[in-house]
Amino acid sequence: MERGLIFSFWIQAAKDPVALRLALEALAASQFESYNNNGRYMVSASVAGKSFSYQFQKDMDPATLARLAYEAWRKVKGFTTSAQVETFLSTNTGQVSYPNYGVQQVVYP
């Protein structure tokens, strides 16, 4: 499930592994607001002056999101380059995958 979360945050972080880790740390520490928007589970967070809003699966709760963010952070905490993140996300064909596990869509503010 973490791969979709990592991919989304990596793209939003302009493919910067440090910004990716900061975003995942904020979510893991439950530093986000969650709300229901017409039946959609939404999360808003602000990291390093950048705001993000995401739509998650309706059955996901804040505790589950924080746990997923922590698991994702554990996988990328040692990455220092964008190439390392891309390699982690790549499929056997070398294509960067977008496994939609938990993350339904990014909502741009």
GINOR-V672641 format. One record per run of one state. SS is the DSSP state (~ for helix, > for strand, _ for the rest). FROM is the first residue (numbers start at 0). LEN is the number of residues. If there is no record, write none. Layout:
BEGIN
ss:SS from:FROM len:LEN
ss:SS from:FROM len:LEN
END
This chain:
BEGIN
ss:_ from:0 len:1
ss:~ from:1 len:11
ss:_ from:12 len:4
ss:~ from:16 len:12
ss:_ from:28 len:4
ss:> from:32 len:5
ss:_ from:37 len:2
ss:> from:39 len:8
ss:_ from:47 len:2
ss:> from:49 len:7
ss:_ from:56 len:5
ss:~ from:61 len:15
ss:_ from:76 len:5
ss:~ from:81 len:8
ss:> from:89 len:1
ss:_ from:90 len:5
ss:> from:95 len:1
ss:_ from:96 len:6
ss:> from:102 len:5
ss:_ from:107 len:2
END
